[in-house]
Amino acid sequence: MGNELFLDTSDMTTLALHFGRDGGQVKAGFSTRLNGVSKDPFASLNLGYHVPDHPVDVLTNRKILSKAIGTPLENWVVAEQIHGNDIAHITANDLGRGTLDHESAIRGMDGMYTDEKGLMLAALYADCVPVYFYSPSAKRVGIAHAGWKGTTKDIAGEMIQRWQDDGIDPKDIVTAIGPSIGKCCYEVDDRVIENVIEVASDSEQFFTHNEGTYQLDLKAVNKHLLLKAGVLEDNILVSDYCTSCSDLFFSHRSEHGKTGRMMGYIGLEEV
């Protein structure tokens, strides 16, 4: 498909996600932590209202990202995110929700999709896995927030199933797994691994055992679930970025829970 994820070096504010020649009508990406106004420990482009950063700074940061990608804030829609697998169908009636405050966000949802042009779907991350979805034939886009709980509740498969119920062949869906914590840095316990084993066949390939703990490849689990749902391997892009290793990103794990949030976004262009 000619997909690629690359760093937009024009201002270092966002990674731009390209869906190849079939994705010219899609605008998608993932913000870095650079070029914002927030102070430590949220320095500097924190985009999350739900962390104890100054709300005025968060709004300023959102305006910075909005300007960088050329989509006005009034066209954005943000979900609440509760580490579940519920998914919302977003329409123009939802424009602006969650943009200026956390209280107006789409409640109880970790996934969103839309068929309408001009809407920008946005989700927040600081190690969890951003999963992007695009159907070139149906002109539909979606995004999911998959921490270990959402992953083991198969939110990626739930999105594919919702689209399949609407007549979209999974083989037509192009997906991407964005920057998140890598196996190198993601140490988990038996409770997490037990949930992984329940949802993923041949799950041993996704983790290594290390004296009572495990190193888990959450991106690989999500790729497995996309394949299981019928997505073609050639239609799954997986980013190499580890949010814990790289100084481009906030990391809940490496910064001991007190940090900012990046934003994953996707929308259909008005052309």
Buried (B, 14 or more C-beta within 10 A) or exposed (E): BEBEBEBBEEEBBBBBBBBBEBBEBBBBBBBBBBBBBBEEBBBBBBBBBEBEBEEEBBBBBBEBBBEBBEBEBEBBBBBBBBBBBBBBBBEEEBBBBBBBEBEBBBBEBBBBBBBBBBBBBBBBBBBBBBBBBBBBEBBBBBBBBBBBBBBBBBBBBBBBBBBBEEEBEBEBBBBBBBBBBBBEBBBBEEEBBEBBBEBBEEBEEBBEEEEEBBBBBBBBBBBBBBBBBBBBEEBBBBBEBBBBBBEBBBBBBBBEEEBBBBBBBBBBEEE
